[in-house]
Amino acid sequence: MAKITKTKIKEAEYLEIKPMKSLDQLVNEVLAENIKSVLDMQVGVRSALDSLITQVMRKSEGKADPNKIRRIILDKM
């Protein structure tokens, strides 16, 4: 039986960590997937922006800052 060392445990932990996409990439994906919300937002539907922010939050598994997401989306419009 192989001996498990702290080093091997650390290596295994690192292998399971998924590389996080940049916030900008996540926003681009959500905008591309939600054309109707983008169009609604452009005509002033407030709930469309909230919906897009929610979608990015889901993709980031809750790790992204909603204020940063809002700024990125508004900058892209």
mmCIF file of the C-alpha atoms, coordinates in Angstrom:
data_MODEL
# 
_entry.id   MODEL 
# 
loop_
_atom_site.group_PDB 
_atom_site.id 
_atom_site.type_symbol 
_atom_site.label_atom_id 
_atom_site.label_alt_id 
_atom_site.label_comp_id 
_atom_site.label_asym_id 
_atom_site.label_entity_id 
_atom_site.label_seq_id 
_atom_site.pdbx_PDB_ins_code 
_atom_site.Cartn_x 
_atom_site.Cartn_y 
_atom_site.Cartn_z 
_atom_site.occupancy 
_atom_site.B_iso_or_equiv 
_atom_site.pdbx_formal_charge 
_atom_site.auth_seq_id 
_atom_site.auth_comp_id 
_atom_site.auth_asym_id 
_atom_site.auth_atom_id 
_atom_site.pdbx_PDB_model_num 
ATOM 1  C CA . MET A 1 1  ? 0.000   0.000  0.000   1.00 0.00 ? 1  MET A CA 1 
ATOM 2  C CA . ALA A 1 2  ? 1.386   3.379  -0.985  1.00 0.00 ? 2  ALA A CA 1 
ATOM 3  C CA . LYS A 1 3  ? 2.138   5.834  1.752   1.00 0.00 ? 3  LYS A CA 1 
ATOM 4  C CA . ILE A 1 4  ? 0.100   9.033  1.560   1.00 0.00 ? 4  ILE A CA 1 
ATOM 5  C CA . THR A 1 5  ? 2.098   12.107 2.412   1.00 0.00 ? 5  THR A CA 1 
ATOM 6  C CA . LYS A 1 6  ? 1.069   15.706 2.972   1.00 0.00 ? 6  LYS A CA 1 
ATOM 7  C CA . THR A 1 7  ? 2.701   16.582 -0.349  1.00 0.00 ? 7  THR A CA 1 
ATOM 8  C CA . LYS A 1 8  ? 0.545   14.079 -2.247  1.00 0.00 ? 8  LYS A CA 1 
ATOM 9  C CA . ILE A 1 9  ? -2.588  15.395 -0.560  1.00 0.00 ? 9  ILE A CA 1 
ATOM 10 C CA . LYS A 1 10 ? -1.671  18.974 -1.532  1.00 0.00 ? 10 LYS A CA 1 
ATOM 11 C CA . GLU A 1 11 ? -1.043  17.894 -5.145  1.00 0.00 ? 11 GLU A CA 1 
ATOM 12 C CA . ALA A 1 12 ? -4.425  16.167 -5.276  1.00 0.00 ? 12 ALA A CA 1 
ATOM 13 C CA . GLU A 1 13 ? -6.145  19.298 -3.945  1.00 0.00 ? 13 GLU A CA 1 
ATOM 14 C CA . TYR A 1 14 ? -4.531  21.415 -6.652  1.00 0.00 ? 14 TYR A CA 1 
ATOM 15 C CA . LEU A 1 15 ? -5.626  19.023 -9.386  1.00 0.00 ? 15 LEU A CA 1 
ATOM 16 C CA . GLU A 1 16 ? -9.280  19.362 -8.393  1.00 0.00 ? 16 GLU A CA 1 
ATOM 17 C CA . ILE A 1 17 ? -9.324  23.149 -8.537  1.00 0.00 ? 17 ILE A CA 1 
ATOM 18 C CA . LYS A 1 18 ? -10.902 24.312 -11.787 1.00 0.00 ? 18 LYS A CA 1 
ATOM 19 C CA . PRO A 1 19 ? -9.288  27.292 -13.445 1.00 0.00 ? 19 PRO A CA 1 
ATOM 20 C CA . MET A 1 20 ? -11.571 30.282 -12.939 1.00 0.00 ? 20 MET A CA 1 
ATOM 21 C CA . LYS A 1 21 ? -12.508 32.155 -16.067 1.00 0.00 ? 21 LYS A CA 1 
ATOM 22 C CA . SER A 1 22 ? -12.031 35.871 -15.937 1.00 0.00 ? 22 SER A CA 1 
ATOM 23 C CA . LEU A 1 23 ? -15.054 37.946 -15.074 1.00 0.00 ? 23 LEU A CA 1 
ATOM 24 C CA . ASP A 1 24 ? -14.915 39.567 -18.494 1.00 0.00 ? 24 ASP A CA 1 
ATOM 25 C CA . GLN A 1 25 ? -15.092 36.146 -20.175 1.00 0.00 ? 25 GLN A CA 1 
ATOM 26 C CA . LEU A 1 26 ? -18.077 35.147 -18.054 1.00 0.00 ? 26 LEU A CA 1 
ATOM 27 C CA . VAL A 1 27 ? -19.897 38.374 -18.917 1.00 0.00 ? 27 VAL A CA 1 
ATOM 28 C CA . ASN A 1 28 ? -19.201 37.842 -22.631 1.00 0.00 ? 28 ASN A CA 1 
ATOM 29 C CA . GLU A 1 29 ? -20.602 34.307 -22.444 1.00 0.00 ? 29 GLU A CA 1 
ATOM 30 C CA . VAL A 1 30 ? -23.749 35.451 -20.655 1.00 0.00 ? 30 VAL A CA 1 
ATOM 31 C CA . LEU A 1 31 ? -24.320 38.317 -23.088 1.00 0.00 ? 31 LEU A CA 1 
ATOM 32 C CA . ALA A 1 32 ? -23.956 35.945 -26.038 1.00 0.00 ? 32 ALA A CA 1 
ATOM 33 C CA . GLU A 1 33 ? -26.351 33.420 -24.478 1.00 0.00 ? 33 GLU A CA 1 
ATOM 34 C CA . ASN A 1 34 ? -29.015 35.980 -23.492 1.00 0.00 ? 34 ASN A CA 1 
ATOM 35 C CA . ILE A 1 35 ? -29.624 38.141 -26.549 1.00 0.00 ? 35 ILE A CA 1 
ATOM 36 C CA . LYS A 1 36 ? -33.215 38.973 -25.524 1.00 0.00 ? 36 LYS A CA 1 
ATOM 37 C CA . SER A 1 37 ? -32.074 40.339 -22.158 1.00 0.00 ? 37 SER A CA 1 
ATOM 38 C CA . VAL A 1 38 ? -29.373 42.391 -23.885 1.00 0.00 ? 38 VAL A CA 1 
ATOM 39 C CA . LEU A 1 39 ? -31.948 43.884 -26.263 1.00 0.00 ? 39 LEU A CA 1 
ATOM 40 C CA . ASP A 1 40 ? -34.373 44.538 -23.398 1.00 0.00 ? 40 ASP A CA 1 
ATOM 41 C CA . MET A 1 41 ? -31.626 46.260 -21.436 1.00 0.00 ? 41 MET A CA 1 
ATOM 42 C CA . GLN A 1 42 ? -30.790 48.500 -24.375 1.00 0.00 ? 42 GLN A CA 1 
ATOM 43 C CA . VAL A 1 43 ? -34.369 49.793 -24.421 1.00 0.00 ? 43 VAL A CA 1 
ATOM 44 C CA . GLY A 1 44 ? -34.321 50.425 -20.685 1.00 0.00 ? 44 GLY A CA 1 
ATOM 45 C CA . VAL A 1 45 ? -35.844 47.341 -19.054 1.00 0.00 ? 45 VAL A CA 1 
ATOM 46 C CA . ARG A 1 46 ? -34.224 47.365 -15.590 1.00 0.00 ? 46 ARG A CA 1 
ATOM 47 C CA . SER A 1 47 ? -34.995 43.732 -14.812 1.00 0.00 ? 47 SER A CA 1 
ATOM 48 C CA . ALA A 1 48 ? -32.934 42.661 -17.836 1.00 0.00 ? 48 ALA A CA 1 
ATOM 49 C CA . LEU A 1 49 ? -29.734 43.982 -16.232 1.00 0.00 ? 49 LEU A CA 1 
ATOM 50 C CA . ASP A 1 50 ? -30.539 42.172 -12.994 1.00 0.00 ? 50 ASP A CA 1 
ATOM 51 C CA . SER A 1 51 ? -31.166 38.982 -14.936 1.00 0.00 ? 51 SER A CA 1 
ATOM 52 C CA . LEU A 1 52 ? -27.789 39.222 -16.694 1.00 0.00 ? 52 LEU A CA 1 
ATOM 53 C CA . ILE A 1 53 ? -26.013 39.858 -13.391 1.00 0.00 ? 53 ILE A CA 1 
ATOM 54 C CA . THR A 1 54 ? -27.726 36.799 -11.911 1.00 0.00 ? 54 THR A CA 1 
ATOM 55 C CA . GLN A 1 55 ? -26.594 34.643 -14.836 1.00 0.00 ? 55 GLN A CA 1 
ATOM 56 C CA . VAL A 1 56 ? -22.964 35.738 -14.400 1.00 0.00 ? 56 VAL A CA 1 
ATOM 57 C CA . MET A 1 57 ? -23.209 35.053 -10.649 1.00 0.00 ? 57 MET A CA 1 
ATOM 58 C CA . ARG A 1 58 ? -24.407 31.516 -11.422 1.00 0.00 ? 58 ARG A CA 1 
ATOM 59 C CA . LYS A 1 59 ? -21.541 30.922 -13.847 1.00 0.00 ? 59 LYS A CA 1 
ATOM 60 C CA . SER A 1 60 ? -19.039 32.162 -11.249 1.00 0.00 ? 60 SER A CA 1 
ATOM 61 C CA . GLU A 1 61 ? -20.640 29.943 -8.596  1.00 0.00 ? 61 GLU A CA 1 
ATOM 62 C CA . GLY A 1 62 ? -21.377 33.023 -6.487  1.00 0.00 ? 62 GLY A CA 1 
ATOM 63 C CA . LYS A 1 63 ? -17.762 34.165 -6.346  1.00 0.00 ? 63 LYS A CA 1 
ATOM 64 C CA . ALA A 1 64 ? -18.036 37.282 -8.514  1.00 0.00 ? 64 ALA A CA 1 
ATOM 65 C CA . ASP A 1 65 ? -18.773 40.750 -7.178  1.00 0.00 ? 65 ASP A CA 1 
ATOM 66 C CA . PRO A 1 66 ? -22.199 41.886 -8.492  1.00 0.00 ? 66 PRO A CA 1 
ATOM 67 C CA . ASN A 1 67 ? -21.083 45.525 -8.585  1.00 0.00 ? 67 ASN A CA 1 
ATOM 68 C CA . LYS A 1 68 ? -18.128 44.656 -10.822 1.00 0.00 ? 68 LYS A CA 1 
ATOM 69 C CA . ILE A 1 69 ? -20.409 42.583 -13.038 1.00 0.00 ? 69 ILE A CA 1 
ATOM 70 C CA . ARG A 1 70 ? -22.821 45.521 -13.331 1.00 0.00 ? 70 ARG A CA 1 
ATOM 71 C CA . ARG A 1 71 ? -19.993 47.876 -14.342 1.00 0.00 ? 71 ARG A CA 1 
ATOM 72 C CA . ILE A 1 72 ? -18.630 45.458 -16.942 1.00 0.00 ? 72 ILE A CA 1 
ATOM 73 C CA . ILE A 1 73 ? -22.055 44.904 -18.487 1.00 0.00 ? 73 ILE A CA 1 
ATOM 74 C CA . LEU A 1 74 ? -22.843 48.627 -18.595 1.00 0.00 ? 74 LEU A CA 1 
ATOM 75 C CA . ASP A 1 75 ? -19.435 49.358 -20.139 1.00 0.00 ? 75 ASP A CA 1 
ATOM 76 C CA . LYS A 1 76 ? -20.154 46.848 -22.900 1.00 0.00 ? 76 LYS A CA 1 
ATOM 77 C CA . MET A 1 77 ? -23.483 48.447 -23.801 1.00 0.00 ? 77 MET A CA 1 
# 
